[in-house]
Amino acid sequence: MEKAINNRMLKKNKNKKLKKRIIKHWQLYVMILPAVIYLIIFKYKPMYGVIIAFKDFDMRAGIMGSTWVGFDNFSRLFSSYWFPIILKNTLTISLLSLVIGFPIPIILALMVNEIKNEKMKHTFQTVSYAPHFISIIVVCGMVTLFLNPSTGIINKFLNLLGMESVFFMQNSGMFKWVYVLSGIWQNVGWGAIIYFAALSGVDKSLIESAEIDGANRLQKIKYINFPVLIPTMTILFILRCGQLLGVGYEKVYLLQNATNISASEVISTYVYKMGLINSDFSFSTAVGLFNSIINAIILILANRISRKVGKSSLW
């Protein structure tokens, strides 16, 4: 009885403190209010639609009126011919993008940070950002033109070196490299922005002290600049792990053709085709829900490992 009274008093005190804190910092809560409303309306409210993954969705009956089928759509997914293929392709492209694409913005930021000429530094940064703002359709068009076996600039260069033309877009084994490397070209500058920001916070007196002690550039990068980036790298790496099965469908779909489909069919394109082209909404939602659950589990595990191993984590 006494314990219950104490708990009630503690809860009452916590509520009082919370009210005081909200009143004291009301401006901050007003500022985040639009973001909270946006999340509720556009991110959380549509979530009720995922229940059609457990139903045989009928448009005339609506979401609530459709028949429950339990896990039938998931069973159909796991026994599907395409399931191991799309899972393997998605994991392959995601892991390659993570392993190759994650360190390159860090290296770029460290290299550009060493450029002493400010004008040249800003020019280099602007040039590296520019591809990020090109439409994905234009990027895919450029990739297709560059890799054309007869007129593409890449094959022309290979021909100059005495090599035969490569049918990049018709070779299923080349698709993952085309996707990953073109993605790095498009996003490396944009991905480096946050590292530039972190490096701008390096204490200049540390750099000057290191120079006085005779440290060269590599030693300054290794002992001063790189450690500053580690917390940012950890957070971004955890976020990337949470998107491990989240290969976007637009670029894959635009680069896809009949000859490379065995390597280019991923979960997102499969969801698009089953849902919007074949109108199999329940099955498509089940595939998307499976994808989201796996991503959430990977994110939680990565965050937990990061918290145990290092000092940085998302929560």
N, C-alpha and C positions, 0 to 999 in steps of 0.2 A: 504493500500500500504506500509506504513511505517512498519507495523507489519510483512508483508511478507518479507520485506528486512531484518528486524531483525532476523527472523527465518532462513533466508538463511545464514546470517552471523554466527549465532550460529551453524548451521549445518556444515559450512565450518571450523569453529574453532574446532568442535568436531572431524571432519575427520583429521585435522592436528595433533591434540593431539593423536589420535589413531595411525597414521602413526609413529609419534615420539616414542610412546610407543612400537610399534612393532619393530622398528629399534633398540631401546635401549635394548630390551629383546629378540632379535632374536633367541638366543640359546634355550630359553624356547619353542618358537613356533616351532622350528625345532624338538625338542624332542617330542612334542605332535602330530606332523604331521603323523607318522605311525599309531597312534591310530585313528586319524581322517579318514585316507584313509581306514583303516580296517572297521570302522563303515559305511562309505559310500558304500563300495563294498559289504560287507557281511550282513549289517543290513538294510540299507536304500534302496539300489537298488532292492533287492528282494521284497520290499513292494508293487511294482506295481502289483504283482501277486494277491493281495487280491481282486482285482476287479472281480475275477471269482466268488466271493461270490454273486455278483449281476448278474451273467450270468449263462446260461445253458452251462457249459463248454464242448466243443467238441475238442478232441485232434487233429483231422484232420484240424479243422478250426483255432486252436490256440487261445490264450487268446484274442487277439483283434478281431478275426473273429467270436467268439462265440456270440450267441444271448443274448441280455439283457433280464433279467426277473425281474428286480427291487428287491423287498424285498421278493420274493416268497420263497427263501431258508430259510429266517429268520422266515417267517410265518409257514413253514413246521417244523422248529425246535421247535417253541413255542407250536405248536399243537401236537408235538410228544409224544408218550407214555413215552419215556425215559427221556424227558426234566426235569420234576420235580424230577425224581429219581437221575439223574446224578448231578443236581444242589444241591440237599439235601446232597448226598454223598460227593461231593466236599467240600461244606461248612462245613460239620461235621468234615471231616478229617483235613481241613485247620485250623478250629477254635481250635480243640483239639491240633493240633501241635503247634499253636501259644500260647494257654493258658498254656499248660504243658511244651512245648519245649523251649519257650522263656526265662523263668526265670532260668532254670536249669544251662545253661552255666555261668550265672552271679553268682549263688550260688557257682558253682564249682570254678570259678576264685577267689572269695572272700575267700573260704576255703583253696585253694592251696596257696594263697598269705600269709596265716598265718603260713605255714610250714616254720620253721626256718632252718632246715637242707637242704642245697642247693642241695645236691646229691639226696636226697629223693624227693625233689620238682621237679627236672628235670625228674627223673624216672617216677613219677606220671603223669607229663605232657605228656611225650612220650607215655606212655601206653594209656592215654585217647585220644591222637591224632590218634593212630594206626588204629582203626576201620574205620576212614574216608577214608583210602587209599585202603580198600578192595573193589574189584569189586562188583557192585550192584547185579550181577548174583550170585556171591559167597555168598553174604549176604543173598539173598533170599533162596539159598540152605541151608545155616546154619539155618535160621529161620524155614524152613520146617522140617529139621532134629530135631531141638531142640523141636519142638512142635508136633512131631509125637505121636499119641495117645498110641502106644505100646512101642516104643523104645526111644522116646524123653526124654531128661534130665529133662525138666520141669515137664512132667507127671510122671516120676520116682520119682521126689521130692514130688509131690502131693500124690503119692501112699504111700510114706514113712510116710506122715502125716496122712494117713488113708483116704485120699480123692480119689474119682474115677477119672479116666482119663478124660481129657476134649478134645473134638474134636475142637481144636482152628481153624484150617483151613477150617473145614466144617461148622462152626457155623457163619452165616452171622453177628450176633450181636457182635462177637469177632473181626471181621476183622479190624475195625478202631483202636482198642487197639493194635493189633498186628503191624499194620502199624506205629502208632505213637510211641509206646515204642521202637520198633526196630530202628526207625529213630533217636530217642533220644540217644540210645546206640551208634549208628554209628557216630553221628555228635556233641555230646556234647563237646568233647575235642576240636574239630576244631572250634566250635562256641565260645569257651572261649578264643581263642587266642587274639582276639582284646581287650577283657577285661583285659587280662594279660598285654597287651601293655599299656592300659590306666592306670592300677594300678602301672606300673613301673614309671609313671610320678608323683606319689604322693611325695610331699615334705617331705623328711625324718625328717626335723627339726620339722614339725607339729606332726609327730608320737612321736618323742622324748619329745616334750613339753607335749603332752597328757599323756605319760607314767609318766613324772615327776609330773603331776597334779593328778596322781592316776587313770587314765582311764583304764578300763579293755579291753579285746579284742573286746567284743561286742560293747562297746562304741566307740572304735577306728574305727570299721567297719561302725557303724551307722553315726558317725559325720565327719569322714575323708575320708575313702575309698569309701563308697557308693555314696556320693555326686559327687565324681570325675567321676563316671561311668554314671551319669544321661545323659549328652549330647550324649555319645556314645549309650546308651540304646535308647534314643529318635530317633536317626537317624536310627538305626537298626530296631526299631519297625515300623517306617514309611515304610522302605523298605519291611519288612515282610508283612505289610498291602497291599502293591502293588502286592503281590503274593498270595492274599487270594484265588483266584480261579485257582491258578497255580500249582496244584498237578501234579507232573511229572508222565508220563505214565509208565516208565520202571518198577519201583518197584511194582506198583499196578498190572500191566499186568502180571508180573512174579508170584505174589502171588495169582492171581485170579484163581478161578475154578468155575465149574457149580453150586456148592452149595452155594457159597458166592457172586455170581455175583450181586445179588440184593443190596448188601451193598458195593461192590467193583467197580462197574462201575462208573467212574468219567468222567468229561468232556474230559480230555486228552486221555483216553483210547477209548472213544466214537469217538473222532476225528480220532484217529489212525485206528480204525476199519472201519469207514465210508469212510475215504480217501484212505488208502492203501490196505485194504482187499476188500472193496466193490467197490472201484474205483469211488466213488461218490464225486469227488473233490470239486465241487461247494458247496454242502451242508456241507462238512467237513470244508471248508474254512470259511463258514458263522458261524459255531459253534466256530471255533478258533477265529474269529474276534469278536464275541460277548464276548468271554472270555477275550480277550485283552482289549476291551473297558471298561468292568466292572472293571478290575484290574486297569486301568489307572484312572478311576473315583474315586475308593477307595483310590488310592495313593494320588491324588490331595486333596481329602477331609481330609485325615489323616495329610497331610503336612500343610493344612490350619488351622486345629484344633490345631496342635502342635505349629504353629507360634503364634496363638492367646493366647493359654493357657500358653505355656512356651516360652523359648527364642531360642530353637533349631528348625531348619527346614532344609529341603534339599535345598530350594531356597527362 
